[in-house]
Amino acid sequence: MGMERHPSAMGSNQIQPELMSSAETSAFLGVSLNTLQKWRSRNMGPKYVKYGGANSAAVRYVTSDVINFRNSHTIHTNNTNLGD
């Protein structure tokens, strides 16, 4: 992972958002690849980018979208110090 420079249509270099593979996203969220696929088919889960046709598509996730998805599903509890 890392920021990469890609030439734009105008010929200048621009920094593109970091992209994560399905395997990286799966590991980051702690869910299986099968779960990610089910979420995509049900229009759930983090936003994703899809390149190519249905059977040979490359799926990538923008890192900030994955982090936002995780944060939006974080349950905040009463943070009392129990036993400290």
Secondary structure as GFF3:
##gff-version 3
##sequence-region A 1 84
A	DSSP	beta_strand	4	7	.	.	.	ID=ss1
A	DSSP	beta_strand	13	16	.	.	.	ID=ss2
A	DSSP	beta_strand	19	20	.	.	.	ID=ss3
A	DSSP	alpha_helix	22	29	.	.	.	ID=ss4
A	DSSP	alpha_helix	33	41	.	.	.	ID=ss5
A	DSSP	beta_strand	49	51	.	.	.	ID=ss6
A	DSSP	beta_strand	58	62	.	.	.	ID=ss7
A	DSSP	alpha_helix	63	72	.	.	.	ID=ss8
###
